[in-house]
Amino acid sequence: MWPEQGWALLHLLLVASFTQADESVCLQRGDPELPQLSMEGDIMLGGIFSFHSSWKNRQNTYMHKPLPLQCISLNFREFQFAQAMLFAIEEINNSTDLLPGITLGYKMYDSCGSIAVGVRVALALTNGNEAVFAPSETPCTRPAQVQAIMGETSSSPCMAISTVIGPFHIPMISHFATCACLSDKVKYPSFLRTIPSDYYQSRALAQLVKHFGWTWVGAVRTNDDYGNNGMATFIEAAEQLGICLEYSVALFRTDPLEKLQKIINIIKTSTSKVIVAFLSHMDMDVLIHQLSYHNMTGYQWVGSESWIFDSQIAPLNLSGKKLFTEFWETLFSCTFKQKKILDYNQKACTGDEDLNEVHNSFTDMSLMPIFNNVYKGVYAVAHALHNILDCNRTCNNKILQHIKQIKFKTKEGDEVYFNENGDPAAKYEIINWQPTQTGIVDFVTVGLYDASLPADRQLNLENITLIWAQNSLQVPLSVCSENCPPGTRKVLQKGKPVCCYDCIRCAEGEFSNVTDSITCERCPSEFWSNEKRDACVKKETEFLSYEEIMGCLLTAASLFGTCMTCLVACIFFRYRKTPIVRANNAELSFLLLFSLTLCFLCSLTFIGQPSEWSCMLRHTAFGITFVLCISCVLGKTIVVLMAFRATLPGSNVMKWFGPVQQRLSVVGFTLIQVLICILWLTISPPFPFKNFKDFKDKIIIECALGSAIGFWAVLGYIGLLALLCFVLAFLARKLPDNFNEAKFITFSMLIFCAVWITFIPAYVSSPGKFSVAVEIFAILASSFGLLICIFIPKCYIILLKPEKNTKKNMMGKGKQVSK
């Protein structure tokens, strides 16, 4: 990259050393360096500018002394910087307030953009150009020829020059070197600058990128200290803000075309639409030409201060831009007479051309803020010199210390001072390129960045319409992955940066209500995620209600059973004196009908939202009414058996199971169930319970059993009585009688037991309200079984076959059988 590096290092040692030829004179080694621009004065200032931006590469053989570096590509910008320095010096020389009676002179050198040349001319400014000079009291030493050096424009030359002149405490004030590394006063003790450090600019660029939502960007930097250090700081700040770099490449204007082509290919194949360019204006010019050559457009550029004001890079059509070799000829579009003029229509240069009629890059004032930096630097030196001259003998006469302490305002009102690192206050204008109808690009200030303010107030964008890539008014999108909307979470893609991710929908019962959430939060127990998974809604409460179809059907069945039972009771009451009603203890029949009515009605307590009283009532009412019902059936069965025994000769069993004993048996069996229910309600009663387990998106409001032992004790006692009743009825099914009620009791108990045996697995496996419906169905089915099997045949006889409702008919069949 630096073909003259080997020679430069040797030459540096030669120039920096002096040999005493004899006792009276000192000789300088090497060729003298002559300034491009100079003027004598009482106090001399130095200037180092890259009037040329590049040089021709040579392959040195190291067999003979290398030729001087051949500079190419005039850099008009640097001429403007030099002109700004001349303007400030002339203004100070004409001032009666600042350094009155003292003339400032200058010597300006062209560094050609080369670090080695920059160091060589810096030593020339320090030592002078005399080949032979008389020594002072100390052999071969002399005072510095200039009091301060203005420049260089780039950071890398400034680092090299400051390293050389730092030990001599010669101030170097740069107007454009922004590398944060130059703030290190241990390495660069005499370096100062009038432009803020990239430490702040890099962070400002990162905040700007974050502000517009660009999380997937490319990065291009100059392969020198300016670009490498600035980009390193940007990457660090970008990572903290969640910004990812798809690529980061470095280039230098002298790189071969093969390397530039690789960079072009990387940009071409990338998916990011925003490019952060930490480039010098010369490197940016090279890159833009390559992109234009390959017809690559549509990229949004975010640039550093080095090229953002460059009016030669700004035009949209860059293919017609030319590089010129002669400053004067290019400036005035003329040719000197010494040269052969190919175009006879072209005018010859006279030296009297008028600048007011010229419009090119030299007369472009878009870089006025940078010119102002040069202006401030010269005035800083002048103020320091003024303070030294006004000082008495006890004052420190080192200009470097005075420059560090100055604080003044320019005539435009800008305050100039340096902090402990030799840096000014970090304030930046945010510029937007806005093309006009004439093809000229306006640099519009759309915001400010002030590093001295709190972090949340540093970036301030004005409410101005911005022009984006391809003259779009829409903010371009540059992301590796689209933002994950609420209701999803980010899952990183394997092997890719954190900005590349997939959006996974939140699972059921989880939600995310922010964009780009990395996790989904679980909803509270009584809430469930909505369809979009971006909020939690209250879960639907479910219980068997009267409004739903199933609740209505079960209610209708319950009321129908109740009405049917009441109708049977009315029929029995109307024909209570008939033989078929009186045949088997009419009192037990009416009590059974009453208990069946309660059984039908108790099913209604299972419908509706459970409450404390309904939970306790439904199970206890069901248990007691069914025991009352089964007790009546059991009593009737025992009566059938006893009645048959009573017809045998010498039998007197009916006196042991008469009406009183029958009532007592019913009461006794029922009291046992009442006692079980009382113990259940006392120890651990049923209570309303919100079931979150059976359904994820519903809350099942049900009655918890409290004590499972109490519940199964109630059911077990009912089952025990039903089994006993079934066995007795089965034994009495073939007893001789024209109307043997034991047969119908057997069928009713068979239905009863079948219903409740199948109830148990159905109840356990049914979820939510369906378990309640199963229990109601079992109650109604068994109740209808008892009602139909025991009473409907009798009603049939009473209403449709009244001729059979006689004592003779009922006993007739029995007599025939006994014969």
C-alpha positions in Angstrom: 0.0 0.0 0.0 2.9 2.4 0.8 5.6 1.7 -1.9 7.8 4.4 -0.5 7.7 3.2 3.1 11.1 1.6 3.2 12.8 4.7 1.7 10.6 7.0 3.9 11.8 5.3 7.1 15.4 5.6 6.1 14.9 9.2 4.8 13.2 10.1 8.1 16.2 9.0 10.0 18.5 10.9 7.7 16.5 14.1 7.8 16.0 14.0 11.6 19.7 13.7 12.2 22.4 16.3 11.7 26.1 15.9 11.3 28.6 18.4 12.4 30.9 18.7 9.4 33.3 20.9 11.3 33.3 23.2 14.3 31.6 26.1 12.4 28.8 24.7 10.3 26.2 22.0 10.2 25.1 20.1 7.1 21.6 18.8 6.4 21.3 15.3 5.0 19.0 14.6 2.1 17.2 16.9 -0.4 15.6 20.1 0.9 11.8 20.3 0.9 10.5 23.5 -0.6 7.1 24.8 0.3 4.4 25.2 -2.4 3.1 28.4 -0.9 5.0 30.8 1.5 5.3 34.3 2.8 7.8 35.7 5.2 6.7 37.2 8.5 7.7 38.1 12.0 6.2 34.8 13.3 5.9 31.8 10.9 3.1 29.3 10.8 3.3 26.0 9.0 0.6 24.3 6.9 0.4 20.8 5.5 -2.3 20.0 3.0 -2.8 17.3 0.4 -2.9 19.4 -2.7 -2.8 16.1 -4.6 -4.9 13.2 -3.4 -2.7 10.3 -4.7 0.5 9.2 -6.3 1.9 6.9 -8.8 3.0 3.5 -7.6 6.6 2.5 -8.3 8.5 -0.7 -7.7 11.7 0.3 -6.0 14.8 -1.9 -6.6 16.7 -0.6 -3.6 19.7 -0.5 -5.9 19.8 3.3 -6.1 18.2 6.2 -4.4 14.4 6.3 -5.1 13.0 9.2 -7.1 10.8 11.7 -5.4 7.1 10.7 -5.1 5.1 11.7 -8.2 1.9 13.2 -7.0 -1.3 12.9 -9.2 -5.0 14.0 -8.9 -5.4 17.6 -7.9 -7.5 18.0 -4.8 -9.3 21.3 -5.0 -10.7 20.9 -1.5 -7.2 21.1 0.0 -6.6 24.3 -2.0 -9.7 25.7 -0.4 -8.4 24.8 3.1 -5.1 26.5 2.2 -7.1 29.5 1.0 -9.0 29.6 4.3 -5.7 29.7 6.2 -4.4 32.5 4.0 -7.6 34.5 4.6 -7.3 34.1 8.4 -3.6 35.2 8.3 -4.4 38.2 6.2 -7.3 39.2 8.4 -5.1 38.9 11.5 -2.2 40.9 9.9 -4.7 43.7 9.1 -6.1 43.6 12.7 -5.2 46.3 15.1 -6.5 44.4 18.1 -4.9 41.0 17.6 -1.0 40.9 17.4 -0.7 44.6 16.5 2.5 45.4 14.7 3.3 41.8 14.1 3.1 40.0 10.8 2.3 36.4 10.5 4.0 34.5 7.7 3.4 31.0 6.5 4.9 28.0 4.7 2.6 25.5 3.1 3.5 22.0 1.9 1.8 19.4 -0.2 1.8 16.0 1.5 0.3 14.3 -1.5 -1.9 12.2 0.8 1.2 10.3 1.8 2.1 9.7 5.5 5.8 9.5 4.7 5.8 12.8 2.8 3.7 14.4 5.6 6.4 13.5 8.1 9.2 14.7 5.8 7.6 18.1 5.3 6.8 18.4 9.0 10.5 18.0 9.8 11.2 20.6 7.1 8.8 23.0 8.8 10.6 22.3 12.1 14.2 22.4 11.0 14.1 24.8 8.0 15.5 24.2 4.5 19.0 25.6 4.8 21.6 23.1 3.7 24.3 24.8 5.8 23.7 26.8 8.9 25.8 28.0 11.9 25.3 26.0 15.1 24.0 27.5 18.3 25.5 26.9 21.8 24.3 23.3 21.6 25.8 21.5 18.6 23.5 21.3 15.6 20.4 22.6 17.3 18.2 25.6 16.5 14.8 26.9 17.4 11.7 25.6 15.5 11.2 27.5 12.3 7.4 27.6 12.8 5.4 28.2 16.0 2.5 25.9 15.0 1.5 23.6 12.1 -2.0 23.8 10.6 -3.2 20.4 9.2 -3.2 17.6 8.2 -6.7 16.8 6.8 -6.6 13.0 7.4 -6.1 11.2 10.7 -3.3 8.8 9.8 -0.8 11.5 8.6 -1.7 13.5 11.8 -0.8 10.6 14.0 2.6 10.1 12.3 3.4 13.8 12.3 2.3 14.4 15.9 4.4 11.5 17.0 7.5 13.2 15.4 6.9 16.8 16.5 5.3 16.0 19.8 8.5 15.8 21.8 9.4 19.3 20.6 6.0 20.7 21.9 5.2 22.2 18.5 1.4 22.5 18.3 -0.4 20.8 15.4 -4.0 21.9 14.9 -6.0 19.8 12.5 -9.3 21.0 10.9 -10.5 17.6 9.7 -8.7 14.7 11.5 -11.4 13.1 13.6 -9.9 9.8 14.8 -10.7 9.3 18.4 -7.2 7.9 18.9 -5.8 11.4 18.5 -7.4 12.3 21.9 -4.7 10.3 23.6 -2.4 13.0 25.0 0.3 10.5 26.1 0.9 9.5 22.4 0.0 12.8 20.8 0.8 15.5 23.4 0.9 18.5 21.0 -2.1 17.6 18.8 -5.2 19.7 18.9 -8.2 20.0 16.5 -11.1 22.2 15.8 -13.4 19.4 14.7 -15.0 17.0 17.2 -13.6 13.5 17.8 -15.1 10.5 16.0 -15.8 9.1 19.4 -18.9 11.2 19.4 -19.5 11.1 15.6 -19.6 7.3 15.5 -22.2 7.3 18.3 -24.2 10.0 16.6 -24.3 7.9 13.4 -25.4 4.8 15.4 -28.2 6.8 17.1 -29.2 8.1 13.7 -29.4 4.7 12.2 -31.4 3.4 15.2 -33.8 6.4 14.9 -34.9 5.4 11.5 -35.3 1.7 12.4 -32.4 0.4 10.3 -31.1 -2.7 12.1 -29.4 -4.4 9.1 -26.8 -2.3 7.5 -23.6 -2.5 5.5 -20.4 -0.7 6.4 -17.6 0.6 4.3 -14.5 2.3 5.7 -11.3 3.8 4.7 -8.4 1.5 5.4 -6.5 3.9 7.7 -6.7 5.1 11.2 -9.6 7.4 10.5 -11.8 4.7 9.0 -10.7 1.8 11.1 -11.0 3.5 14.5 -14.2 5.4 13.6 -15.9 2.2 12.3 -14.8 0.2 15.4 -16.5 2.8 17.6 -19.6 2.8 15.4 -19.8 -1.0 15.5 -19.5 -1.0 19.3 -22.3 1.7 19.7 -24.4 -0.1 17.1 -24.3 -3.4 18.9 -25.4 -1.7 22.1 -28.4 -0.3 20.2 -29.3 -3.7 18.5 -28.0 -2.8 15.1 -26.3 -5.6 13.1 -23.7 -5.3 10.3 -24.2 -7.5 7.3 -20.7 -6.8 6.1 -17.9 -4.4 7.0 -15.2 -3.9 4.3 -12.2 -1.6 4.0 -10.8 0.1 1.0 -8.1 2.7 0.1 -8.0 4.8 -3.0 -4.8 3.2 -4.2 -6.2 -0.3 -4.0 -6.1 -2.5 -7.1 -9.3 -2.9 -9.2 -9.5 -6.6 -8.1 -10.0 -5.6 -4.5 -12.5 -2.9 -5.4 -14.4 -5.5 -7.5 -14.7 -7.8 -4.5 -16.2 -5.0 -2.4 -18.6 -4.2 -5.2 -19.7 -7.9 -5.3 -20.2 -7.9 -1.6 -22.5 -4.9 -1.8 -24.3 -6.2 -4.8 -25.2 -9.5 -3.2 -26.1 -8.0 0.2 -29.7 -7.6 1.3 -29.2 -4.4 3.4 -30.3 -1.2 1.7 -28.4 1.2 4.0 -24.7 1.7 3.9 -22.7 3.5 6.6 -19.6 5.0 4.9 -16.7 6.0 7.2 -14.7 7.1 4.2 -12.5 10.0 3.3 -13.9 12.0 0.5 -11.2 10.7 -1.9 -12.0 7.0 -1.1 -15.7 7.8 -1.3 -15.2 9.3 -4.8 -13.4 6.1 -5.9 -16.2 3.9 -4.5 -19.0 6.0 -6.0 -17.4 5.8 -9.4 -17.2 2.0 -9.2 -20.9 1.7 -8.1 -21.9 4.1 -10.9 -19.9 2.0 -13.4 -21.8 -1.2 -12.3 -25.1 0.7 -12.3 -25.8 0.0 -8.6 -28.3 2.5 -7.3 -31.0 2.6 -4.7 -28.8 2.5 -1.6 -29.3 4.9 1.3 -26.0 6.3 2.4 -25.2 7.4 5.9 -22.0 9.3 5.8 -19.3 10.8 8.1 -18.2 14.4 8.0 -15.4 13.7 5.6 -17.5 13.5 2.5 -21.1 14.5 3.5 -20.5 18.1 2.4 -18.7 17.2 -0.8 -20.5 18.7 -3.7 -18.6 16.6 -6.2 -19.9 13.4 -4.7 -23.4 14.6 -4.1 -24.7 14.9 -7.8 -26.8 11.9 -8.8 -25.1 11.5 -12.1 -21.4 11.0 -11.3 -20.3 9.5 -14.6 -19.3 12.8 -16.1 -17.1 14.0 -13.3 -13.4 14.4 -14.4 -10.1 14.5 -12.7 -7.9 17.4 -13.8 -4.2 17.6 -13.9 -3.6 21.3 -13.9 -5.1 23.6 -11.3 -5.0 26.8 -13.3 -6.0 25.4 -16.6 -8.9 23.6 -15.0 -10.0 26.5 -12.9 -10.3 28.9 -15.9 -10.8 26.4 -18.8 -7.8 27.7 -20.6 -4.4 26.4 -21.8 -1.0 28.0 -21.2 0.8 29.2 -24.4 3.8 27.0 -23.7 1.7 23.9 -24.4 0.5 22.9 -27.8 -3.2 23.8 -28.1 -5.1 21.0 -29.9 -8.3 22.9 -30.0 -7.8 26.3 -31.7 -11.1 27.5 -30.3 -9.8 27.2 -26.8 -8.5 30.4 -25.2 -5.0 30.8 -23.8 -4.3 31.6 -20.2 -3.2 35.1 -19.4 -3.0 35.1 -15.6 -5.6 37.9 -15.4 -8.7 35.5 -15.3 -11.6 36.5 -13.0 -12.6 34.1 -10.3 -16.1 35.6 -10.2 -16.9 34.0 -13.6 -15.7 30.5 -12.5 -18.1 27.8 -11.2 -16.3 24.6 -10.3 -15.2 22.6 -7.2 -12.6 25.2 -6.2 -15.3 28.0 -6.0 -17.8 25.7 -4.3 -18.6 26.9 -0.8 -20.4 23.8 0.4 -17.5 23.0 2.8 -17.7 26.3 4.6 -18.0 24.6 8.0 -14.7 22.9 7.4 -13.1 26.2 6.1 -14.3 27.7 9.4 -12.4 25.0 11.3 -9.2 26.1 9.5 -10.1 29.7 10.3 -10.6 28.9 14.0 -7.3 27.1 14.2 -5.3 30.0 12.9 -7.1 32.4 15.3 -6.4 30.0 18.2 -2.7 30.3 17.5 -2.9 34.1 17.1 -4.7 34.5 20.4 -2.1 32.3 22.1 0.7 34.3 20.6 -1.1 37.5 21.7 -1.3 36.2 25.3 2.4 35.3 25.3 3.4 38.8 24.0 1.2 40.5 26.6 2.7 38.3 29.3 5.5 39.3 31.6 8.8 37.4 32.0 7.4 35.1 34.7 4.7 33.8 32.3 5.1 30.5 30.6 6.2 31.2 27.0 5.4 27.8 25.5 2.7 28.4 22.9 1.3 24.9 23.3 0.2 25.6 26.9 -1.4 28.9 25.9 -3.3 27.4 23.0 -4.8 24.8 25.4 -6.0 27.5 27.7 -7.5 30.0 25.1 -11.2 30.7 25.0 -12.6 33.3 22.6 -15.4 33.9 20.2 -15.1 34.5 16.5 -16.7 37.4 14.8 -19.6 35.1 13.8 -20.1 34.3 17.5 -18.7 30.8 17.5 -16.9 29.9 20.8 -13.5 28.3 20.4 -11.8 26.4 23.2 -10.1 23.0 23.7 -10.9 20.4 26.4 -8.2 18.4 28.2 -7.9 16.1 25.2 -7.4 19.0 22.8 -10.9 18.5 21.3 -13.7 21.1 20.8 -17.3 20.6 21.9 -19.0 17.8 20.0 -21.8 19.3 18.0 -23.0 18.1 14.6 -25.4 19.2 12.0 -27.4 16.4 10.4 -27.4 17.0 6.6 -29.8 15.6 4.0 -29.0 15.7 0.4 -32.0 17.2 -1.5 -31.7 17.5 -5.3 -33.2 20.5 -7.0 -34.8 20.9 -10.4 -31.6 22.4 -11.7 -29.6 19.3 -10.9 -27.8 20.9 -8.0 -27.8 19.1 -4.7 -28.8 21.2 -1.6 -27.2 20.3 1.7 -30.2 20.8 4.0 -29.8 20.8 7.8 -32.5 18.6 9.2 -31.3 18.2 12.8 -28.6 18.6 15.4 -26.6 16.3 17.6 -25.1 17.7 20.8 -23.0 15.3 22.8 -23.1 17.6 25.8 -26.8 17.0 26.4 -28.4 14.0 28.2 -28.5 10.8 26.1 -32.2 11.0 25.4 -31.9 14.6 24.1 -28.7 14.4 22.1 -30.3 13.7 18.8 -32.8 16.3 17.7 -34.4 16.0 14.2 -36.5 18.8 12.9 -39.9 18.3 11.3 -38.6 18.6 7.8 -39.4 16.4 4.8 -36.5 14.2 4.1 -35.4 13.0 0.6 -34.3 9.4 0.6 -32.7 7.1 -2.0 -34.0 7.5 -5.5 -35.8 10.7 -4.4 -38.3 8.8 -2.3 -40.3 10.4 0.5 -40.7 7.1 2.2 -38.2 6.0 4.8 -36.3 3.0 3.4 -36.5 -0.3 5.2 -33.3 -2.1 5.9 -33.8 -5.1 8.3 -32.6 -8.7 8.2 -36.0 -9.8 9.5 -39.3 -7.9 9.6 -40.4 -6.7 13.0 -42.2 -9.4 14.9 -45.7 -8.1 15.5 -47.4 -8.4 18.9 -48.5 -12.0 19.4 -45.2 -13.4 18.4 -41.7 -13.8 19.8 -38.3 -13.7 18.2 -36.3 -16.9 17.7 -32.7 -16.3 16.4 -31.7 -18.0 13.2 -28.9 -20.4 13.7 -25.5 -19.1 12.7 -26.7 -15.5 11.9 -26.5 -12.2 13.8 -29.1 -11.3 16.5 -31.0 -9.1 14.0 -31.8 -12.2 11.9 -34.7 -14.1 13.5 -37.9 -15.9 12.8 -41.2 -14.8 14.3 -42.9 -17.6 16.2 -46.5 -17.3 17.3 -47.1 -17.4 21.0 -48.5 -20.6 22.3 -52.0 -20.9 23.6 -52.4 -19.1 26.9 -49.4 -16.9 26.2 -49.2 -13.4 24.8 -46.8 -10.6 23.8 -48.2 -7.1 23.4 -45.0 -5.4 22.2 -43.2 -5.5 18.9 -40.1 -7.7 18.7 -40.7 -9.4 22.0 -38.2 -12.1 22.8 -40.5 -14.0 25.1 -44.2 -14.6 25.4 -45.7 -14.1 28.8 -48.2 -16.5 30.3 -51.7 -15.2 31.0 -53.0 -15.1 34.5 -54.9 -18.2 35.6 -58.3 -16.6 34.9 -57.3 -15.2 31.6 -56.5 -16.7 28.2 -54.8 -15.4 25.1 -57.0 -14.0 22.3 -56.8 -15.2 18.7 -54.0 -12.8 17.8 -52.1 -13.7 21.0 -51.4 -10.0 21.7 -53.6 -9.7 24.8 -55.2 -11.8 27.5 -59.0 -11.9 27.7 -61.0 -13.2 30.6 -61.7 -16.9 30.2 -65.2 -17.9 29.5 -66.9 -19.4 32.5 -68.7 -22.6 31.9 -71.4 -24.4 33.9 -74.6 -26.1 33.0 -77.1 -23.2 32.7 -80.8 -23.0 32.0 -80.2 -20.9 28.9 -78.3 -23.5 26.9 -80.1 -26.3 25.0 -78.8 -29.2 27.2 -79.9 -27.3 30.3 -83.3 -26.6 28.8 -83.8 -30.3 27.8 -82.8 -31.6 31.2 -85.0 -29.0 33.0 -87.9 -30.0 30.7 -87.3 -33.7 31.5 -87.2 -32.9 35.2 -90.4 -31.0 35.1 -92.1 -33.6 32.9 -91.1 -36.3 35.4 -92.5 -34.2 38.2 -95.7 -33.6 36.5 -96.0 -37.2 35.5 -95.4 -38.2 39.1 -98.0 -35.8 40.3 -100.5 -37.1 37.7 -99.9 -40.6 38.9 -100.4 -39.5 42.5 -103.7 -37.8 41.5 -104.9 -41.0 39.8 -103.9 -43.1 42.9 -105.6 -40.6 45.2 -108.7 -40.6 43.0 -108.8 -44.5 43.0 -107.3 -44.9 46.5 -110.1 -47.2 47.6 -109.7 -49.6 44.7 -108.1 -53.0 45.3 -105.1 -52.4 43.1 -104.1 -49.3 45.1 -104.8 -50.9 48.5 -103.2 -54.2 47.5 -99.7 -53.2 48.5 -99.7 -50.5 51.2 -101.2 -47.4 49.7 -99.3 -45.3 52.2 -95.9 -46.5 50.9 -97.1 -45.9 47.4 -98.0 -42.3 48.1 -94.7 -41.9 50.0 -92.8 -43.4 47.1 -94.6 -41.0 44.7 -93.6 -38.1 46.9 -90.0 -39.2 47.0 -89.9 -39.6 43.2 -91.2 -36.0 42.9 -88.4 -34.8 45.1 -85.9 -36.9 43.0 -87.1 -35.2 39.8 -87.0 -31.8 41.4 -83.6 -32.3 43.1 -82.0 -32.5 39.6 -82.8 -28.8 39.1 -80.3 -28.0 41.8 -77.6 -29.2 39.5 -78.4 -26.7 36.8 -77.3 -23.0 37.1 -74.1 -21.5 38.4 -72.9 -23.3 41.5 -72.9 -21.5 44.8 -72.2 -22.5 48.3 -75.8 -23.4 49.2 -76.5 -25.1 45.8 -73.4 -27.3 46.1 -74.4 -28.5 49.6 -78.0 -28.9 48.6 -77.7 -30.8 45.4 -75.7 -33.7 46.8 -77.5 -34.0 50.1 -80.9 -33.6 48.5 -80.1 -36.2 45.9 -78.8 -38.6 48.5 -81.6 -38.3 51.0 -84.5 -38.3 48.4 -83.1 -41.4 46.7 -82.6 -43.2 49.9 -86.2 -42.3 50.8 -87.3 -43.6 47.4 -85.4 -46.9 47.7 -86.5 -47.3 51.3 -90.1 -47.1 50.1 -89.5 -49.7 47.3 -87.6 -51.9 49.8 -90.6 -51.7 52.2 -93.0 -52.6 49.4 -90.8 -55.6 48.5 -90.7 -56.8 52.1 -94.5 -56.4 52.3 -94.9 -58.6 49.2 -92.8 -61.3 50.8 -94.5 -61.0 54.2 -98.0 -61.0 52.5 -97.2 -64.3 50.8 -96.0 -65.8 54.1 -99.1 -64.6 55.8 -101.3 -66.7 53.5 -99.6 -69.9 54.6 -101.5 -71.8 57.3 -100.4 -70.9 60.8 -98.3 -67.9 59.7 -98.4 -64.8 61.7 -95.6 -62.7 60.2 -97.6 -59.7 59.1 -97.9 -58.6 62.7 -94.1 -58.2 62.7 -94.1 -56.0 59.6 -97.3 -54.1 59.8 -97.8 -50.4 58.8 -96.0 -49.1 61.8 -92.9 -51.3 61.1 -93.0 -50.3 57.5 -93.0 -46.6 58.4 -90.2 -47.1 60.9 -88.1 -49.0 58.3 -88.4 -46.2 55.8 -87.6 -43.6 58.5 -84.7 -45.7 59.8 -83.1 -46.2 56.4 -83.5 -42.5 55.6 -82.1 -41.4 58.9 -78.9 -43.3 58.2 -78.4 -41.3 55.0 -79.3 -38.1 56.8 -76.6 -38.9 59.3 -74.0 -39.5 56.6 -74.9 -36.2 54.9 -74.7 -34.3 58.2 -71.2 -35.7 58.8 -70.2 -34.8 55.2 -71.4 -31.3 55.5 -69.8 -30.8 58.9 -66.4 -32.2 58.2 -65.8 -31.1 54.6 -68.8 -29.9 52.7 -69.0 -29.4 48.9 -68.1 -25.9 47.7 -68.0 -24.0 44.4 -64.7 -24.5 42.6 -63.1 -22.9 39.5 -61.6 -25.7 37.4 -58.7 -24.5 35.2 -57.3 -27.9 34.3 -59.9 -29.6 32.1 -60.0 -26.8 29.5 -57.2 -24.3 28.8 -59.5 -21.6 27.5 -62.4 -22.0 29.8 -63.1 -21.9 33.5 -65.3 -24.7 34.6 -67.3 -23.6 37.6 -68.3 -26.8 39.4 -69.0 -28.1 42.8 -66.0 -29.7 44.4 -66.9 -32.7 46.6 -65.0 -31.4 49.6 -64.8 -34.9 51.0 -64.7 -37.6 48.4 -65.4 -40.2 51.1 -68.6 -38.4 52.0 -69.7 -38.4 48.4 -69.0 -42.1 47.7 -70.5 -43.0 51.1 -73.8 -41.4 50.0 -73.7 -43.2 46.7 -72.5 -46.5 48.3 -75.4 -46.4 50.8 -77.9 -45.8 48.0 -76.3 -48.7 46.0 -76.4 -51.0 49.0 -80.2 -50.4 49.5 -80.8 -50.8 45.8 -78.9 -54.1 45.7 -80.8 -55.4 48.7 -84.1 -54.3 47.2 -83.2 -56.0 43.8 -82.3 -59.3 45.5 -85.5 -59.4 47.6 -87.7 -58.4 44.5 -85.9 -61.1 42.5 -86.7 -63.7 45.0 -90.4 -62.6 45.1 -90.8 -62.4 41.3 -92.6 -65.8 41.0 -94.9 -65.6 44.0 -98.5 -66.5 43.0 -100.6 -63.4 42.6 -102.6 -62.0 39.8 -100.7 -58.7 40.2 -97.4 -59.5 41.7 -95.7 -56.2 42.3 -92.3 -57.8 42.9 -91.9 -58.4 39.2 -92.1 -54.7 38.4 -89.9 -53.8 41.3 -87.3 -56.2 40.0 -87.4 -54.5 36.6 -87.2 -51.1 38.2 -84.2 -52.0 40.4 -82.5 -53.7 37.4 -82.8 -50.4 35.5 -81.8 -48.4 38.6 -78.6 -50.5 39.1 -77.7 -50.5 35.4 -78.0 -46.7 35.3 -75.9 -46.1 38.3 -73.3 -48.7 37.4 -72.7 -47.0 34.0 -72.9 -43.6 35.7 -69.6 -44.0 37.6 -67.2 -44.3 34.6 -69.2 -41.8 32.6 -69.1 -39.3 35.5 -65.4 -39.7 36.1 -64.5 -39.3 32.4 -66.9 -36.5 31.4 -65.3 -33.0 31.5 -66.8 -29.9 32.9 -70.5 -29.4 32.7 -70.9 -32.7 31.0 -70.2 -34.6 34.3 -73.1 -32.6 35.8 -75.3 -33.5 32.9 -74.4 -37.2 33.3 -75.3 -37.1 37.0 -78.7 -35.4 36.2 -79.3 -37.9 33.5 -78.7 -40.8 35.9 -81.1 -39.2 38.5 -83.8 -38.7 35.9 -83.3 -42.1 34.2 -83.5 -44.0 37.5 -86.4 -41.9 38.6 -88.3 -42.6 35.4 -87.4 -46.3 35.7 -89.0 -46.5 39.1 -92.0 -44.5 38.1 -92.7 -46.4 34.9 -92.0 -49.9 36.1 -93.9 -49.6 39.4 -96.8 -47.3 38.7 -97.6 -47.2 35.0 -98.9 -50.9 34.9 -101.2 -50.0 37.8 -102.4 -46.9 36.1 -103.1 -49.0 33.0 -105.3 -51.3 35.0 -107.0 -48.4 36.8 -107.7 -46.3 33.7 -108.0 -48.8 30.8 -108.9 -52.1 32.4 -111.2 -51.2 35.3 -112.8 -54.7 35.2 -109.5 -56.2 36.5 -109.4 -53.7 39.4 -111.3 -56.1 41.7 -110.3 -58.1 44.7 -111.7 -61.3 43.1 -109.7 -60.8 39.9 -106.5 -60.1 41.8 -106.8 -63.1 44.0 -108.2 -65.5 41.3 -105.0 -66.5 39.8 -103.5 -67.1 43.1 -106.2 -69.6 44.0 -105.9 -71.6 40.8 -102.2 -71.9 41.4 -102.6 -73.0 45.0 -105.0 -75.8 44.0 
